[in-house]
């Protein structure tokens, strides 16, 4: 179970009550614990939700990878190059290119499909200025 958002108005109040757990008086400690528990329950939360660490946010890459179109050598190279412009491809085209990457040979029909995809990507690449 992941951490649930604590209502913003509850945070400072809960922090103040939990601070009382450091008291020298057992009665104050018990009262603070009961009060904190009541505050969490009234907010519809559990302690697991409050204490669980939030999932770490993935850090964005420092710079997007630089893309430059070049003349590919093999069908595998061609498919890999097309995948660099995934925003241009349909899901089917993406899956098709992934299936070609790593292959040494392709059928004539696969070569024809790949050529159509290359044409589509090249139009986009020329328009975006990423042509070498």
WOMO-V573492 format. One record per residue. N is the residue number from 0. RES is the residue in one small letter. NEAR is the number of other C-alpha atoms within 12 Angstrom. Layout:
n:N res:RES near:NEAR
n:N res:RES near:NEAR
This chain:
n:0 res:x near:14
n:1 res:x near:16
n:2 res:x near:17
n:3 res:x near:21
n:4 res:x near:22
n:5 res:x near:26
n:6 res:x near:17
n:7 res:x near:12
n:8 res:x near:12
n:9 res:x near:23
n:10 res:x near:18
n:11 res:x near:15
n:12 res:x near:19
n:13 res:x near:27
n:14 res:x near:21
n:15 res:x near:18
n:16 res:x near:26
n:17 res:x near:25
n:18 res:x near:19
n:19 res:x near:23
n:20 res:x near:22
n:21 res:x near:18
n:22 res:x near:17
n:23 res:x near:11
n:24 res:x near:12
n:25 res:x near:13
n:26 res:x near:14
n:27 res:x near:19
n:28 res:x near:19
n:29 res:x near:19
n:30 res:x near:20
n:31 res:x near:25
n:32 res:x near:25
n:33 res:x near:19
n:34 res:x near:23
n:35 res:x near:31
n:36 res:x near:22
n:37 res:x near:19
n:38 res:x near:28
n:39 res:x near:29
n:40 res:x near:19
n:41 res:x near:15
n:42 res:x near:22
n:43 res:x near:18
n:44 res:x near:24
n:45 res:x near:22
n:46 res:x near:24
n:47 res:x near:18
n:48 res:x near:19
n:49 res:x near:26
n:50 res:x near:16
n:51 res:x near:17
n:52 res:x near:15
n:53 res:x near:15
n:54 res:x near:10
n:55 res:x near:9
n:56 res:x near:7
n:57 res:x near:7
n:58 res:x near:7
n:59 res:x near:8
n:60 res:x near:8
n:61 res:x near:8
n:62 res:x near:8
n:63 res:x near:8
n:64 res:x near:10
n:65 res:x near:13
n:66 res:x near:20
n:67 res:x near:21
n:68 res:x near:28
n:69 res:x near:20
n:70 res:x near:17
n:71 res:x near:19
n:72 res:x near:12
n:73 res:x near:20
n:74 res:x near:32
n:75 res:x near:25
n:76 res:x near:25
n:77 res:x near:37
n:78 res:x near:38
n:79 res:x near:33
n:80 res:x near:31
n:81 res:x near:41
n:82 res:x near:31
n:83 res:x near:28
n:84 res:x near:30
n:85 res:x near:26
n:86 res:x near:15
n:87 res:x near:22
n:88 res:x near:27
n:89 res:x near:17
n:90 res:x near:13
n:91 res:x near:16
n:92 res:x near:28
n:93 res:x near:27
n:94 res:x near:19
n:95 res:x near:28
n:96 res:x near:35
n:97 res:x near:25
n:98 res:x near:22
n:99 res:x near:28
n:100 res:x near:23
n:101 res:x near:16
n:102 res:x near:20
n:103 res:x near:15
n:104 res:x near:16
n:105 res:x near:23
n:106 res:x near:13
n:107 res:x near:11
n:108 res:x near:11
n:109 res:x near:22
n:110 res:x near:22
n:111 res:x near:14
n:112 res:x near:23
n:113 res:x near:37
n:114 res:x near:23
n:115 res:x near:21
n:116 res:x near:32
n:117 res:x near:35
n:118 res:x near:19
n:119 res:x near:22
n:120 res:x near:34
n:121 res:x near:29
n:122 res:x near:19
n:123 res:x near:23
n:124 res:x near:25
n:125 res:x near:17
n:126 res:x near:12
n:127 res:x near:16
n:128 res:x near:13
n:129 res:x near:18
n:130 res:x near:17
n:131 res:x near:14
